[in-house]
């Protein structure tokens, strides 16, 4: 039988942030070949590049569940770069330590966070590319793309009919990317 800390047992028995996010900004699915554990991680990212929401689901032992729960608590509210700087040892320390044989459980959460952030950045880049191209095709090449997110593109500038531009470009991006993308025009 493994000897677990009180904090680890609390996160195992009462895991925080369990679940899924519908249409997450970033999504990851990882597994550990060492023990067969599996984990999904979803993140929402605000306009300041901070993790505003984070949810996980995991199949695994007490260490895997507690590590995922701890990671979500540690990453929420942090900038993407701050969250990515969370190391495996910091997760284990947050839990009051873990048996060395279970240390690999913290690695899975770390990998999932990196993969979810990579997914967010990839989707954001896809939106930026598609939005810039669609705006140019719509005759609004003079606009500046101020922000791109997996589900949102924000432009700055003026067009003759802002409402029609937002609606039309949103429909074009949604069709192109296969997921809902809202368009906002700041004037």
Secondary structure, DSSP 8 states (H G I E B T S, - for coil): -----HHHHHHHHT-SSBS--TT-SEEEEEE-TTT--EEEEEEEE-TTSBEEEEEEEEES-HHHHHHHHHHHHHHTTSBHHHHHT--HHHHHHHTT---GGGTHHHHHHHHHHHHHHHHHHHHHHHHHHHHHHHHHHTT-TT-EEEEEETTEEEEES--S-HHHHHHHHHHHHHHHHSS--EEEEE-
